[in-house]
Amino acid sequence: MRNLKLLMFPIAWTFSGNLNYLSNELGYLYWKRYPFNLLPPCFQPHKLVELNFCGSKIKQLWEGRKVV
């Protein structure tokens, strides 16, 4: 799903493991109670217009610096 532009998880899902990939084409990312600590390191959100992690306990989007 390399060209995915919209990703929505409007209800909380239980995931095990890690999130290794998100499309760099995403313009809108809505994930209720995002279950991970960081976004994938390869995610380059240059086209992202809105990021909504309502109910999430995420404190940091990624490690280090990233130009967005």
Buried (B, 14 or more C-beta within 10 A) or exposed (E): EEEEEEBEBEEEEEEEEEBEEBBBBBBBBBBBBBBBBBBEEEBBBEEBEEBEBEEBEBEEBBEEEEEE
